[in-house]
Structure formats: C-alpha cells, structure tokens
Amino acid sequence: MQIAFVLPGLHRVTRGAEVAFEAIAQELGQRAEVDVTLFGSGQQRAGASYSFQHVDNIERESFERWPRFPILRSEYAYEELTFVVGLLNSYRPEDFDLTVTCSYPFLNWFLRWWGGRQRPAHVFVTQNGDYPAISNNSEYRFFGCDGLICTNPEYLERNQDRWRCTLITNGVDPDVFKPGPGDRQAFDLPADVPVVLMVSALIPSKRIAEGIQFVSKISDAHLVVCGDGPERESIQTLGSQLMPGRFHLKRLSYEQMPLIYQTADCLLHLSLDEPFGNIYLEALASEMPIVSHNREVTGWILEDTSILVDTLDEAKAINGIKSGLNSKSTEKSQARRSLAVNRFSWQSLGQQYFEFFKDVLENFDSKKK
C-alpha cells in the first residue's frame, strides 16, 4: 500500500494536524506492507519510518494582511495554493494508491483531479473541521473524497449518510508527554504563583482575549499563552494592559511543550467548536487539570476527568479556572493519565487508519473495474 500524506506544514510546524499526520505516518511506516511518503514544506528528519519529500511554498505569515474573499478566505488558503504549485514538481499520482489531507480547497481538488481516471483514492480527515464535507455552497460544493475520517462523533453522525466514514480520534505519545516536576525558571515564571496555560493559534475562534480577561480577575494568577498567529500583537497588548507582569506570550518548539505542561498548573481552552484538540490529550498524559468550554464532544473526549463550564458566562469561567488550579489530587491526576494511555495511544490509532485505508481501497478499486 503506497500512501501519501500531503499538508504544507508537515515537518515545519507543530499544529495539531501536523502532529497527528506525522505520528500516524510513523506508525504505518513500520508495517512491512505499507510505504508512506509525507509531502510538506519542512525538512527530512532522522529516524522516521516513512519517506519525506520537501515541497517549496510561501508560508502563511506572509499572507496575514492580504485581502480575503471566497476560495482565498485566509492566510492558510494562500499558503496552500503556493504549496500546490510546488507539488507539481514533486508529486506523481501514479506512485500512490491513496492520498490523505485535511486541507481544503486546493489540496483536496489537486489530489482528486491530478492524474485523471488514474488518480489514487483520496481520504480527507476532519482535523480542521468538517465544513467542506457538509456544505454545498460556494467552493465547498466541489468537495469530494473516497473516505472521510471523522475525528469526533458529531462529525460522524452528520456525514455518514453521504460519505464513506469512520470515527478515529487523535492521539498522544505518553512517553513524551508525562508528569514531571516542571521548571519555572526555564520559562521565566515565578515559583510561588498559580500558572494557567493556553496552547493555541492566535486567531479569534480560540478566544485568547477572553482567556486573558478571565485570568486577569484571579489576582495572583499568571497566564502563559503558547502559540502564534495574526492576533499576536493585539494579544500581547491586551495581556500587558490587563495583566502587567503576569502575562507571558511564548512561541515554543514542540520539544519544549512537554515541560511547559509539567510546569503550569492547569490548561485553559475556550474554543466553542474544536474539531478535536490534541492539547487535551497532551495535558491528560501530563496529569494536568483541564478547564474547557462545555460541549458534548469535549465531554466525550475528556470523560469525567476535567472541568467543563459555560465559558460564555464570565463568572462560571472564572470559577472553573479556580477549580482547575485546585484540582491536583493524586486520584484525579492518575485518572487523567490513565485515560490518555489507555484510550489514545498512537499505536492503536495507526491500526484503525490502516484498516480504514484498506476498506477505502477495496471499494475504490471495485468502482474502477
């Protein structure tokens, strides 16, 4: 089985989708019956079980101030378009049985149309949401796939009648993300204060500004925000205004993330519509309390290990954060770790991906005959 994972940020950034694709590719690449190639704009890494193909593109940050209109609705779409241009020089559809992406529109279109009738089967993953799969307006009416991997049951329920679907969550490596003493000094944080952590892209939907407002009302708490994005300047300004000396905006490498989870006291995540959230699993594996918006999907992921509140209500959100800062019993910590290890290991998820890919290919090949 020749599989291509295709996404601009592979081997360059450590957002949730990239982390998931690289981890699944690593699991699949260890199988004798599978050859995996990743196409991304990063560089080759030693020790990978898969092949990597570098593709030139212009990074999304260059497009943050460019105009927005249908098809090119964000800096990510602009980046994706330049990536597709680079793929023309390196991707050969005849080399693969199946392609995988989570980016729309240009990659989905390219992987489905380039190669004509001889193209590989195409699987789309809802890492960034299922909007392309359920919508019929504007450019979304041209979406298509031979298999849809839904990252939560809400997506599965509303897509299974239209697409060949399966439910597969994201995962975590519990040998990387694990409990530990932390290191306040490494992050220039005081030793004797409660620390709230937000890990997120700096975009409006992640509600970082609201997080700053909430934590600012807890007099001695510090807030660490790890991430980057077009709101970086406004977030820094707001944090400095509302939390002088208590706000810390950091852009950390993936290798630094396990330590910041160990160092902070609780994770705060305020997105109202999160497709899955790898950060939940990383925090769970680190035995870290989690405070998040109360959604059915979030409750399904976190079970009874975390604090879910209506974060549209400021008072409830602040009380939830206070509860998270005090949720450190040994029993609760062990329950969080156990959930991450037993339910979300990449090894078991890799097997699920493999079985679904086999099913998609069998159906795809039968249609071609």
C-alpha positions in Angstrom: 0.0 0.0 0.0 1.6 3.3 -1.2 0.3 6.2 0.9 0.9 9.9 0.6 0.2 12.3 3.4 0.1 15.9 2.0 0.0 19.1 4.1 2.0 22.3 3.8 3.1 22.4 7.5 4.5 18.8 7.7 8.0 18.8 9.3 7.8 22.6 9.7 5.1 23.4 12.3 3.7 21.5 15.2 0.0 22.3 15.0 -2.5 19.5 15.8 -3.0 18.3 12.3 0.7 18.1 11.5 1.5 16.3 14.8 -1.3 13.8 14.1 -0.3 13.1 10.5 3.3 12.6 11.4 2.5 10.3 14.2 0.1 8.1 12.1 2.7 8.1 9.3 5.3 6.8 11.7 3.0 4.0 12.9 2.0 3.0 9.4 5.6 3.2 8.1 6.6 0.5 10.5 4.4 -2.0 8.7 6.1 -4.2 6.1 3.1 -4.0 3.8 3.0 -0.2 3.7 5.2 2.5 2.2 4.4 6.1 3.4 5.6 9.4 1.9 5.0 12.8 3.5 4.8 15.9 1.4 5.5 19.0 3.4 7.5 22.3 3.4 9.8 21.2 6.2 13.0 19.2 6.1 13.9 15.5 6.4 14.3 14.1 9.9 16.4 11.2 11.0 14.7 8.1 12.4 11.4 8.4 10.5 9.8 5.2 9.3 8.5 7.0 6.2 9.9 8.9 3.3 9.7 12.7 3.2 9.5 15.0 0.2 10.2 18.7 0.6 7.9 21.0 -1.3 8.6 24.7 -1.6 5.9 27.1 -0.6 5.3 30.6 0.8 4.5 30.5 4.5 1.1 31.7 5.7 2.6 34.5 7.8 3.4 36.3 4.5 -0.3 36.5 3.7 -1.8 37.7 7.0 -2.6 41.1 5.6 -3.7 40.0 2.2 -7.3 40.5 1.1 -9.9 37.8 1.9 -12.5 36.6 -0.5 -14.2 33.3 -1.4 -11.7 30.5 -2.1 -8.8 32.6 -0.6 -10.5 33.1 2.7 -7.5 33.1 5.0 -3.7 33.1 5.0 -3.8 29.3 5.2 -5.6 29.2 1.8 -2.9 31.4 0.2 -0.2 29.2 1.6 -2.0 26.1 0.4 -2.2 27.5 -3.1 1.5 28.1 -3.3 2.1 24.6 -1.9 0.1 23.1 -4.7 2.2 24.9 -7.2 5.3 23.3 -5.6 3.6 19.8 -5.7 3.5 20.0 -9.5 7.3 19.4 -9.5 7.4 16.5 -6.9 4.1 14.6 -6.7 3.4 11.8 -9.2 -0.1 10.3 -8.8 0.9 7.0 -10.4 3.3 6.4 -7.5 0.5 6.1 -4.9 -2.6 4.0 -4.1 -4.1 6.5 -1.6 -3.6 10.2 -0.6 -4.5 11.9 2.6 -5.0 15.5 3.6 -7.1 17.7 5.8 -6.8 20.9 3.9 -9.4 22.5 1.6 -9.9 23.6 -1.1 -6.7 23.4 -3.2 -5.2 20.2 -1.9 -8.4 18.3 -2.0 -9.0 19.4 -5.6 -5.5 18.8 -6.7 -5.2 15.3 -5.2 -8.6 14.3 -6.6 -8.2 15.8 -10.1 -4.5 15.5 -10.8 -4.0 12.2 -12.7 -7.5 12.0 -14.1 -9.0 8.5 -14.0 -5.7 7.0 -12.8 -5.6 9.1 -9.7 -5.2 7.4 -6.3 -8.0 7.0 -3.8 -8.4 10.1 -1.6 -9.1 10.3 2.1 -10.0 13.5 3.9 -9.5 14.0 7.6 -11.6 16.4 9.6 -8.6 17.8 11.6 -9.7 21.4 10.9 -13.5 20.7 10.9 -16.0 19.0 8.6 -17.4 22.2 7.0 -16.1 21.2 3.5 -17.8 17.8 3.7 -21.2 19.1 4.9 -21.6 22.3 2.9 -22.9 22.8 -0.6 -22.4 26.5 -1.1 -19.6 28.5 -2.7 -16.4 26.5 -3.3 -17.5 23.8 -0.8 -19.9 22.3 -3.3 -16.8 20.9 -5.2 -15.6 18.9 -2.2 -15.3 15.2 -2.6 -13.5 12.2 -1.2 -13.4 8.4 -1.3 -13.2 8.2 2.5 -13.8 10.6 5.4 -12.1 10.2 8.8 -14.2 11.9 11.4 -12.3 13.0 14.5 -15.3 13.1 16.7 -18.8 11.5 16.8 -20.6 14.7 16.0 -18.8 14.8 12.6 -19.5 11.1 12.0 -23.2 11.5 12.7 -23.8 14.3 10.2 -21.5 12.8 7.4 -22.0 9.1 7.5 -25.0 9.1 5.2 -23.1 11.0 2.5 -19.5 9.7 2.6 -17.7 6.5 3.4 -16.8 7.4 7.0 -15.1 6.1 10.1 -14.5 7.6 13.6 -10.9 7.9 14.6 -9.7 10.2 17.3 -6.3 11.9 17.6 -3.7 10.6 19.9 -0.7 11.2 22.1 2.7 9.7 22.9 2.6 9.1 26.7 6.4 8.6 26.7 6.8 12.2 25.5 4.0 13.9 27.4 4.2 12.7 31.0 4.1 14.1 34.5 7.1 15.7 36.0 8.3 18.4 38.4 8.4 21.2 35.7 10.8 24.1 35.6 9.5 27.6 36.3 13.0 29.1 35.9 13.2 27.7 32.3 10.2 29.8 31.3 11.0 32.9 33.5 8.0 32.2 35.7 7.7 32.9 39.5 8.0 29.8 41.7 5.2 30.6 44.1 2.2 31.6 41.9 -0.6 29.7 40.1 0.0 29.4 36.4 -2.7 28.9 33.8 -1.7 27.7 30.4 -3.3 28.3 27.0 -1.9 26.4 23.9 -3.5 27.7 20.7 -3.2 29.5 17.4 -3.7 33.2 18.0 -6.9 33.5 16.0 -10.3 34.8 17.0 -12.0 31.4 17.3 -9.6 30.3 20.0 -10.8 33.2 22.3 -7.4 34.0 23.7 -8.6 37.5 24.5 -11.4 36.1 26.7 -8.9 33.9 28.4 -6.8 37.0 29.3 -9.9 38.7 30.7 -10.9 35.8 32.8 -7.4 35.1 34.3 -6.8 38.8 34.9 -9.7 38.6 37.5 -7.7 36.0 39.6 -5.4 38.3 41.4 -2.3 36.2 41.8 -2.5 34.0 38.7 -0.1 34.2 35.8 -1.2 33.3 32.2 1.1 31.6 29.7 -0.1 31.6 26.1 1.9 29.3 23.8 1.2 29.9 20.1 1.4 32.3 17.2 -0.9 33.8 14.6 -2.3 37.0 13.2 -3.6 38.3 16.5 -0.1 38.2 18.2 0.2 42.0 18.5 -3.3 42.6 19.9 -3.0 39.7 22.3 0.3 40.9 23.6 -1.1 44.4 24.0 -4.2 43.2 25.9 -2.2 40.9 28.1 0.2 43.7 29.0 -2.7 46.0 29.8 -4.8 43.7 31.9 -2.1 41.5 33.4 1.1 43.6 33.7 3.9 41.3 34.9 1.5 38.3 34.9 1.1 37.7 31.2 3.6 35.6 29.1 3.3 35.1 25.4 5.6 32.4 24.2 6.4 30.6 20.9 7.8 27.3 22.0 9.2 24.4 20.0 7.5 21.0 20.1 10.4 19.7 22.1 9.6 22.3 24.8 5.9 21.6 25.1 6.1 18.6 27.5 8.0 20.7 30.0 5.5 23.6 29.9 2.7 21.2 30.6 4.6 19.9 33.6 5.3 23.5 34.7 1.9 25.1 34.6 -1.0 24.3 37.0 -4.0 23.9 34.6 -4.8 24.1 30.9 -7.5 26.5 29.7 -9.1 26.1 26.3 -12.0 28.3 25.2 -12.8 27.4 21.6 -16.5 26.9 21.1 -16.2 24.5 18.2 -13.0 22.4 18.4 -12.7 19.5 15.9 -10.7 17.5 18.5 -7.8 19.2 20.3 -4.5 17.3 20.6 -3.7 19.7 23.5 -6.4 17.9 25.6 -4.5 14.6 25.2 -1.1 16.2 25.9 -2.5 17.7 29.1 -4.2 14.5 30.2 -1.0 12.5 29.7 0.9 15.1 31.8 -1.8 14.7 34.5 -2.7 18.3 34.1 -6.2 19.7 35.1 -8.2 20.9 32.1 -10.8 23.7 32.0 -12.7 23.9 28.8 -16.0 25.0 27.3 -18.8 22.6 28.0 -19.6 20.8 24.7 -20.8 17.3 24.1 -17.8 16.4 22.0 -15.4 17.8 24.7 -17.1 15.7 27.3 -16.8 12.7 25.1 -13.1 13.2 24.8 -12.3 14.1 28.4 -14.9 11.8 30.1 -15.1 12.8 33.8 -11.5 13.9 34.2 -11.9 17.6 33.6 -13.8 20.8 34.4 -16.3 21.8 31.7 -18.2 25.1 32.1 -20.2 27.5 30.1 -17.3 29.9 29.2 -19.7 32.4 27.6 -20.5 33.2 31.3 -17.6 35.1 32.7 -18.4 34.2 36.4 -18.7 30.5 35.6 -15.5 30.6 33.5 -13.5 32.2 36.4 -14.8 29.8 38.9 -13.9 26.9 36.6 -10.4 28.2 36.3 -10.1 28.5 40.1 -11.4 24.9 40.4 -8.8 23.8 37.8 -6.0 25.4 39.8 -7.0 23.4 42.8 -7.7 20.0 41.1 -4.5 18.3 42.0 -5.5 15.2 44.0 -3.5 12.1 43.2 -6.6 10.2 42.3 -7.7 12.8 39.7 -4.1 13.1 38.3 -3.9 9.3 37.8 -7.3 9.2 36.2 -6.2 11.8 33.6 -3.0 9.9 32.8 -4.9 6.6 32.6 -7.4 7.9 30.1 -4.6 9.2 27.8 -2.6 6.0 27.9 -5.5 3.5 27.6 -7.7 5.3 25.0 -5.5 7.5 22.9 -2.2 5.7 22.0 -0.9 6.3 18.5 -0.3 2.6 18.1 -3.9 1.6 18.3 -5.0 4.6 16.2 -2.4 3.7 13.5 -4.1 0.3 13.2 -7.5 2.0 12.8 -6.1 4.1 10.0 -4.7 1.1 8.3 -8.0 -0.8 8.4 -9.9 2.1 7.0 -7.4 2.7 4.2 -7.8 -1.0 3.2 -11.6 -0.6 3.2 -11.4 2.6 1.1 -9.0 1.0 -1.4 -11.1 -2.1 -1.8 -14.2 0.0 -2.5 -12.3 2.4 -4.8 -10.8 -0.5 -6.9 -14.1 -2.2 -7.3 -15.7 1.0 -8.6 -12.9 1.4 -11.2 -13.5 -2.2 -12.5 
